[in-house]
Amino acid sequence: MDLTVVVPTRNRPALLRQMLQSLEKAQRPSFRWEVIVADNNSDPQHRELNLEVVSSATLCVRHVLESLPGKSA
């Protein structure tokens, strides 16, 4: 892997989808990278939507759940 992009999110599946689509447009065959979506304790409905967004991405994307809300939560 050449690069890892970590994206924190909480209850914002529409913005997550938009961001992943933008990253998909930036893909280059000569560059290997992955995206880690750090879900900061989204409520169950939004967490499910986040998982749908991640599973539909064409990038190498992993979803990681952080159950303790951060300071801005």
C-alpha positions in Angstrom: 0.0 0.0 0.0 1.4 3.4 -1.0 -1.1 5.5 1.0 -3.8 5.2 3.7 -6.5 7.8 4.0 -8.4 7.9 7.3 -11.8 9.5 7.2 -13.6 10.2 10.5 -17.4 10.4 10.3 -20.4 10.4 12.5 -24.0 10.4 11.3 -23.2 11.7 7.8 -23.6 9.0 5.2 -24.5 11.4 2.4 -21.2 13.3 2.9 -19.3 10.0 3.2 -20.7 8.9 -0.1 -19.8 12.2 -1.8 -16.2 12.0 -0.4 -15.7 8.4 -1.5 -17.0 9.3 -5.0 -14.5 12.1 -5.2 -11.7 9.8 -4.1 -12.8 7.2 -6.7 -12.3 9.9 -9.4 -8.8 10.5 -8.2 -7.7 6.8 -8.6 -4.6 6.1 -10.7 -3.6 2.6 -11.7 0.1 3.2 -10.7 -0.8 4.2 -7.1 -2.1 1.7 -4.5 -4.1 3.2 -1.6 -6.8 2.4 0.8 -9.5 4.3 2.8 -10.3 3.6 6.4 -13.7 5.0 7.5 -13.5 5.7 11.3 -17.2 5.7 12.3 -17.3 7.6 15.6 -20.4 6.1 17.3 -23.0 6.9 14.6 -26.5 6.0 15.7 -27.7 2.6 14.4 -29.6 3.9 11.4 -26.7 6.1 10.2 -24.2 3.3 10.9 -26.1 1.0 8.6 -26.2 3.6 5.9 -22.4 4.2 6.3 -21.9 0.4 5.9 -23.9 0.5 2.7 -21.9 3.4 1.3 -18.6 1.6 2.2 -19.7 -1.7 0.6 -20.8 0.1 -2.7 -17.4 1.9 -3.1 -15.0 0.8 -5.8 -12.0 1.7 -3.7 -10.3 -0.5 -1.1 -12.4 0.8 1.9 -12.6 -0.5 5.5 -15.1 0.5 8.1 -13.9 0.7 11.7 -16.3 1.5 14.5 -15.2 3.7 17.5 -17.9 3.3 20.1 -16.7 6.2 22.3 -17.8 9.5 20.9 -15.2 12.2 20.3 -15.1 15.7 21.7 -17.1 17.1 18.8 -19.9 14.5 19.1 
